[in-house]
Amino acid sequence: MTALQKGAIGTLLTGALLGIVLVGIVFGGEAALSTEEFCTSCHSMTYTQDELRESTHYGALGVNPGCKDCHIPQGFKNFHLAVYTHVVDGARELWLELVNDYSTLEKFNERRLIMAHDARMNLKKWDSVTCRDCHKNPDPPGEDAQAAHKKMETVGATSIDCHQNLEHEEAPMTDLDASLAQGKMVLKADEDDDWDDDDDDDDDWDDDY
């Protein structure tokens, strides 16, 4: 074996080792950034953590979901979505945490609708993949609910189009299809009047949400 061949083999082995280390760092880093401890290291997220633990989703069928179960797509096939979420959304939320005052729940509520809509839009773009991890074959009780599910399938809707206030304090529902089409947040039609009333009195917004 010539010196050139030995050098090529050494380079390949070094590259393979570095590749393995890099993959370990990326996957390990993604797992670390998906823990509930990391998510709630920002003070504002403790509000939503408390809301989750008081919701009907928490403890249902013996399952206690964490932040990642709804907000971070899981599994190897969704790994690119998880990395994108950490890099893009994580950087944005860190910046907003620094420039906004979330010292009280009332101050947090001033931006609740915006944050809720951003989370809903993620789920819409992912076809509610995190919802589907648990709710693989939803079969709601009652004829009305079953008919609504069938209708949603025919118009290309996904879980988050209807189920928007299950885990956290309520925020006005948003029309996700219209929001995608117009590139801005659009409230659902049946929410517009209530939202207008809330706009007239900021104190009502703080009390209600």
N, C-alpha and C positions, 0 to 999 in steps of 0.2 A: 504494500500500500504506500503510495507516494505521500509526500508531505502535503501536497495540495489536497489530496483526498481526505487525509486526516484532519486538515483544517476545515474542510467543508462539513465533515461529520461533526466536528466540535461546534461549528457555528449552528448547525441544525439542532444539536442537543441543547445548546444554550438557548436558542430561540424557543424550543419546545418547553424548556423549564420556565423561562420568563412568561410564556403564554399561559402555563398552568398557574403560575403565581398571580398573574393579572386576572385570570378568570376567578380565582379564589377571592381576590380582593373585591372584584365587582359584585360577585354573588354574596360574599360575606357582608360587604357594605350595604347592599340592598336590604339584606335581612335585618341588619342592625338599625337601619333608618326606618324600618317598618314596625318596630316595636311600639307598644302603647306608651312605654316609658319615654321613648324619644319624642313621640308625637306630642305628649302632654308636658314636655319640658318647656314649651311656650305657655305662659300663664293663661292666655286666652283659651287654649284648648281644654283646660280643666273644666270650663263651663260646659262645653259640649260633651265631655266625658261623663260628667254628672248626669246630663240629660239622657245619654245613651243608657246608662245603668238604671235609669228610672223608666225606660221605655218598655213596651211590650215585646220588643225584639230581644231584650236582654233576659237570659234565663229560659227563653222559649225552647221547649223540647230538650232542656238540659244543655243548651249552647250559650256561651257568653261571648258574643262577638266583640272584637276590638276595632280600633280605627282602620287598620289595614284591610279588614274583611269587607268593608264597604268602599274604601277610598283608594286602595292599591290593588290593581289586578294581580291575581296569583297564578302560579304555574309557569313552566318554561315557555309555553307558547305565547304567554302574555308578558314575558319578561321585558320586552322593549317598551311596553306601556308603563310598567312599573318604574323603569329607569327614567323615562321621559317625565313621568309624574314627579319623581323626586327632584330631578334636575330643574325642570321648568317651573312647575307649580311650587315646589319647595323653596326655590330661590325667590319667587314672587311673594309667597306668604311670609318668608323671613323678612323681606324688605317692608312689607305692610305691617308686620309686627313691630318693627323698629320705628316706623313713622306715624303709626296710629296709637291712640291711647285706649288700651283695653283694660284699664285698671279696675273698672267696675263692670258688672253685667249690663248696666244701663248704657254705658259707652259702647260695649260690645254689640248691643242690640242695634245701635245706629248703623252698623254695617252688616247686620245679620242677613238681610235679604240678598245683598250683593254676594256674600260668601256662599249662601245657600244656592243661589243661582249658578255660581261657578262650579260647585260640586255637582249640581244636577246636569250641567252641560257636559261635564266629563263622563258621567254615567250614560248620557244620551249618545255621545260619540263612541262609547265602548259597547253599545247595545246592552247596557246594564249587565255586563259580564260578571261583576262581583255579586249581583243579586242572583244570577243564574247558577252560581257555584253552589248555593244552598237550595234555591227554589228551581229545581231542574224541570219538573213537570207540574207547574201550578194548576191546581184543580179547585178553584174557589167554591165555597158552598153557596147555594142559592142560584136560581135561574138568572136573575138580573146580573150578578157578578160573572157568571159563565158566559152570558151573552155579550157583556162588555169585553171580556177577554177575547172572545172570538172576533169581535169587531176590531179590536186593537191589532190583532194579527193581520187582518186584511188591509189595514191602512199603514202598516209598517211601524207601528208604535212599539215602544219598549217599556219595561217596568217603570222607569222613573217618570214617564210621561204622566202617569196617574198617581203613583205612590210617592209623594214628595215630602210628606211631613210625618214619617213614621218613627224616627229615632230622636229628633231634636225638637226644641220649641218651634211652634209654627211660624212660618214666614209665608207671605202671599205666594200662591202657586204661579209658576211662569209657563208660558207657551214655548216649549223648547223648539218645535219645528219653526215657528215664526221667528224665534230668536236666532236660529241658525240662518234662516233666509235673509233676515234684515241686519245681521251682524251686531245686534244690540239686544238687551233684555226686554222682553215683551211679556207683560202680565197676561194671565188667562182672562178671557172676557168676563167671566162671572166673578172675578176678583177685582176688576177695575173700580167699581163703585166703592167697595169697602176700602180700597187703598186710597182713593181720593179723600174719603172721610178721615182716614188716619193722617193724611198729609196736612189737613187743616188744624190738627192739634197734635204736636209732637209728644205731649205728655201721654196721650192715648196710646201712641206707638210704644212708648216705654212700658206702660202698664200692661198692654196686651201681649207683647212679645218679649 
